[in-house]
Amino acid sequence: MQRRHFIVRSTALSLATLPGTQALAQVSCPPPPTTTTPSPGTGGIDVVAQIKALRIPTGPYTGGYEIAPNGRLNWYFTQLGLLPIVQFLGAADLDTYIRVYLDLYLKNLSAAATIDDVHFPYGRANTSVFTKVLSDSDDAYAATFLSLAVRYVRASGNWTWWEANKARIKTVAYRNLALAVKRNGLISVFQAPRSETNSIGYLMDNCENYRGLRDLAGLLRERSEISDANYYDQIATNVATAMGNVIYNTAGRAFTPSDADPLPTKTFYPGTTCQVYAQAFGVHELSRFFDPAWNYLNAQSPQWEDGRYDPYPWAILGFAAAMRGQRSQAVAKQTAVEKLFTANRGLVTINELGFYQRTKSLLVGTAAV
């Protein structure tokens, strides 16, 4: 199967044709509540306001988020969108926009600690009508949830919530990440039984998995849970080693998209876009590969910053550029995202907003991206 970004992203394109659903670009959202907390930067898209406006206000999934106006609830995309706005929320907003979401996620876990996405055929017109949709990964959903839970607790200081939920949070990590480690050290995209037909270890997923494991281990260590901290840190170390040994191709001087790909590919997705993930998610053990992977992206997909290769903006590429000090490329990508946001709101999904904000935070010197 193709890596999940296109599987999920294609749903935004088809929303306009669903019965009872307006075209995404024509949907207006109610104005979000105001906040007096630190500004997420000046100019461009107000990401905090836009993500607040995507919060589902009614029905059994109140507190979840649409990927775009009148879109489905995709937990993975939501977490990538929420992570960079945590630092801009005050105490009340942290509770409303983050804690309630985390509780909703935990409430909807299966017995195996997996979770289904949710499709609303009538959008906000009737959020009580929905269908469950199989997630397109188990591992990255879990990993980004771990990162968000850790960031929420650090920002809020709500240790009561942490103590009440840490056992289930550890179960999410154990079932979806620890038990899904393959013989080559990478983490499978799915648990059994879905792993029986797709046990691929994706580069993008495993970079996210690494970050979630490191975030969890760091918090556990601070809480003096040393044994569990060491356990999850070791898995993260093994994942990084496996990505270097199995997925990085020395001859091609680039990453392959997965352990099922023998060579780097030249397609924009996933072949060149995947090159920035190790740097974007802070896999420092792979830092020796950051430069050649970046060069591969730019050689195979020149002028990627103007959005010519894909209908979606791939804001993570601008974030990687900003991390690397490539300001002109980062700014050009931000401009392209802003233009697309105006022209076709539905294509700038919640995860894209998140990476747009991360880039903005780097460009304006805001901490904690």
Summary of the structure (lengths in Angstrom):
residues: 369
radius of gyration: 19.3
end to end distance: 31.1
largest distance: 53.8
contacts: 1283
relative contact order: 0.13
helix: 59%
strand: 5%
